Each structure stands twice: as structure tokens, then as C-alpha cells.
């Protein structure tokens, strides 16, 4: 079913740390009016990089996750800097966090975190044809790089230290894309 988008009668804004909070005065097609709030990030989005060491093996990183106060296994991730494309940001983050660059990078799709109240998007980037290359990053310690076979994704998703939703979604998306494009 296709619906007409609500009419925005007004938007008020206020600062919310790294975000800008907006309050929208909306009128829906049935005449109902509501106030909705949404968060806008101050940056240019983010990337989640799926670095393939070979056709079967993805490289994960283990880093400190302050939100859950533990070390978490996941993909290379980071912000897109001003003037960067998602592909450029993915390659830079890969060099900073995992010590590899990639000759072949492909944006698979974008993911949202909580689209009912956040505008933030993460671009899933597949990185292949890796080569050793390290750039200084902003991490306080060198990240542990962990090779993982995509065929064992079922074991990975049950690990306690592997819980970040973007990483889980990105790995399933990449695995499906790789299977569909295996002969290219």
C-alpha cells in the first residue's frame, strides 16, 4: 500500500551533543496531527567494511566497546569524513583499523539504525584484493584482527562478544552478494 507522506507544518531544532534533535509537527493523510522527534548526526554517515582476505574469509576486528564495557568482535567501521566517498572512507578505515588496503571496493547498500527516529546511515562496503597497508588511526590501542570463514557465520552469530547489529546484517548481505556474483 502506498501512502502520501505526512505534511510537515513546522520543524524546531535543538542541540543534543553529537546530534541535532528535530521536533516535527506532522499532519497525516487522515487529518491526525502529531509531534515526532528525530536525531540527525552531525557527520557525513558511516561505513561498515567487509574485508575479504580470500573468497571464503572475512577479517573481523576486536575492539573495546564502551557501550557494553567489553571487547567486541565486529567489522571495521568508521565515520565518513567531509569530502570523502563511502569507498574512500572504507579504504582509510580498513588501513587504520586492520592494517590492510583494498584494490577492489564496492558499496553493497546502506543500512539505517533506527529509522523511526534517526537519520543515520551506514554504507556496507565489500573490500577485496587486500594488501598490507597501515595508516595511523584514532584507536587508543592496536585492534586484534580475526580471520573468520563466512561458511561459519552460524557459529559467529552465537558468540557473546559478537552482538553489533550492523556487523551481523552486513555479513549476511555480503555473503549473499558474494554467492550471487561468484562467477564474475
C-alpha positions as CSV (number, residue, x, y, z in Angstrom):
1,X,0.0,0.0,0.0
2,X,1.4,3.4,-1.0
3,X,0.6,6.3,1.3
4,X,1.1,10.0,0.9
5,X,3.8,11.3,3.2
6,X,2.7,13.4,6.2
7,X,2.7,17.2,5.7
8,X,5.4,18.9,7.8
9,X,3.8,22.0,9.3
10,X,7.0,23.0,11.2
11,X,10.3,21.9,12.5
12,X,12.1,23.1,15.6
13,X,15.7,22.2,16.4
14,X,17.9,22.0,19.4
15,X,21.4,20.7,20.1
16,X,21.8,17.2,21.5
17,X,25.5,16.7,21.8
18,X,26.8,14.9,18.6
19,X,23.3,15.1,17.2
20,X,20.8,17.7,16.3
21,X,17.3,17.0,17.7
22,X,14.4,18.0,15.5
23,X,10.7,18.1,16.5
24,X,8.4,17.8,13.5
25,X,4.8,19.0,13.6
26,X,3.2,16.4,11.2
27,X,-0.3,16.0,9.7
28,X,-1.2,12.6,8.4
29,X,-3.5,12.0,5.4
30,X,-6.3,11.1,7.8
31,X,-6.1,14.6,9.4
32,X,-4.3,13.4,12.6
33,X,-1.6,15.7,13.9
34,X,1.4,14.5,15.9
35,X,4.8,15.8,17.1
36,X,7.6,13.4,16.1
37,X,11.3,13.7,17.2
38,X,14.3,12.7,15.2
39,X,18.0,12.8,15.6
40,X,20.3,14.0,12.8
41,X,24.0,13.1,13.0
42,X,26.5,16.0,12.5
43,X,28.7,13.9,10.2
44,X,28.5,12.5,6.7
45,X,27.4,9.0,7.6
46,X,29.5,5.9,8.3
47,X,30.9,2.8,6.7
48,X,31.0,-0.9,7.7
49,X,33.7,-2.6,5.8
50,X,33.5,-6.3,4.9
51,X,37.2,-7.1,4.1
52,X,37.6,-10.4,2.3
53,X,41.1,-11.9,2.8
54,X,40.2,-14.5,0.2
55,X,37.0,-15.8,-1.3
56,X,36.0,-17.5,1.9
57,X,37.5,-15.5,4.7
58,X,36.4,-12.1,6.2
59,X,38.6,-10.1,8.5
60,X,37.0,-9.0,11.8
61,X,38.5,-6.8,14.4
62,X,38.2,-7.0,18.2
63,X,38.0,-3.6,19.9
64,X,36.8,-2.1,23.2
65,X,33.1,-1.2,23.1
66,X,32.3,1.4,25.8
67,X,28.6,1.0,25.5
68,X,28.7,-2.6,26.8
69,X,32.1,-2.3,28.6
70,X,33.8,-5.3,26.9
71,X,35.8,-6.2,23.9
72,X,33.5,-6.8,20.9
73,X,34.2,-8.7,17.7
74,X,32.9,-6.9,14.6
75,X,33.7,-5.3,11.2
76,X,35.9,-2.4,10.5
77,X,33.7,0.7,10.9
78,X,34.0,4.4,11.0
79,X,32.8,7.8,10.0
80,X,32.9,9.3,6.6
81,X,35.0,12.4,6.7
82,X,34.0,15.6,4.9
83,X,34.8,15.3,1.2
84,X,35.2,11.5,1.3
85,X,33.1,9.0,-0.6
86,X,32.0,5.9,1.2
87,X,34.6,3.9,-0.7
88,X,37.4,6.3,0.3
89,X,36.3,6.2,3.9
90,X,36.1,2.4,3.8
91,X,39.6,2.0,2.5
92,X,41.0,4.6,5.0
93,X,39.3,2.9,8.0
94,X,40.5,-0.5,6.8
95,X,44.1,0.7,6.7
96,X,43.7,2.4,10.2
97,X,41.9,-0.5,12.0
98,X,43.1,-3.7,10.3
99,X,46.3,-2.8,8.6
100,X,45.1,-3.6,5.0
101,X,44.2,-1.6,2.0
102,X,41.9,-2.9,-0.8
103,X,42.2,-2.6,-4.6
104,X,38.5,-3.6,-5.2
105,X,35.8,-1.8,-3.1
106,X,32.1,-2.0,-3.8
107,X,29.2,-0.4,-1.9
108,X,26.6,-3.1,-1.4
109,X,23.9,-1.0,0.2
110,X,23.1,1.4,3.0
111,X,21.6,0.4,6.4
112,X,19.7,2.5,8.9
113,X,20.0,2.0,12.7
114,X,16.6,3.2,13.9
115,X,14.8,4.9,11.0
116,X,11.7,5.8,13.0
117,X,13.8,8.4,14.9
118,X,17.3,8.6,13.5
119,X,18.6,9.8,10.1
120,X,22.0,8.0,10.4
121,X,23.0,5.7,7.6
122,X,25.9,3.2,7.4
123,X,27.2,2.2,4.0
124,X,28.2,-1.5,3.7
125,X,31.3,-1.7,1.6
126,X,32.8,-5.0,0.3
127,X,36.6,-4.8,0.2
128,X,38.6,-7.4,-1.9
129,X,42.1,-7.8,-3.3
130,X,43.6,-6.8,0.0
131,X,47.3,-5.8,0.6
132,X,49.1,-4.9,3.8
133,X,49.0,-1.1,4.5
134,X,48.7,0.6,7.8
135,X,47.7,4.2,8.5
136,X,47.6,5.8,12.0
137,X,44.1,5.9,13.3
138,X,42.3,7.3,16.4
139,X,42.1,4.0,18.3
140,X,43.9,4.0,21.7
141,X,45.3,0.5,21.0
142,X,46.0,-1.7,18.0
143,X,43.0,-3.8,17.2
144,X,43.2,-7.5,17.1
145,X,42.4,-8.8,13.5
146,X,40.5,-12.1,13.5
147,X,40.0,-14.1,10.2
148,X,36.6,-15.8,10.1
149,X,35.2,-18.1,7.4
150,X,31.9,-16.9,6.0
151,X,30.8,-20.6,5.9
152,X,30.9,-20.5,9.8
153,X,28.7,-17.4,10.2
154,X,26.2,-19.6,12.1
155,X,28.8,-20.1,14.9
156,X,29.8,-16.5,14.9
157,X,26.3,-15.0,15.5
158,X,26.0,-17.1,18.7
159,X,29.2,-15.7,20.3
160,X,28.6,-13.4,23.3
161,X,31.2,-10.9,22.1
162,X,29.6,-10.6,18.7
163,X,26.4,-8.5,19.0
164,X,26.6,-5.4,16.9
165,X,23.6,-5.3,14.5
166,X,25.2,-3.5,11.6
167,X,28.0,-6.1,11.6
168,X,25.6,-9.0,11.6
169,X,23.5,-7.6,8.8
170,X,26.5,-6.6,6.7
171,X,28.0,-10.1,6.9
172,X,24.8,-11.7,5.7
173,X,24.4,-9.1,2.9
174,X,28.0,-9.6,1.8
175,X,27.7,-13.4,1.9
176,X,24.5,-13.3,-0.2
177,X,26.1,-10.8,-2.7
178,X,29.3,-13.0,-3.0
179,X,27.2,-16.1,-3.7
180,X,25.2,-14.3,-6.4
181,X,28.3,-12.9,-8.0
182,X,30.6,-15.8,-7.6
183,X,31.3,-16.2,-11.3
184,X,32.1,-12.5,-12.0
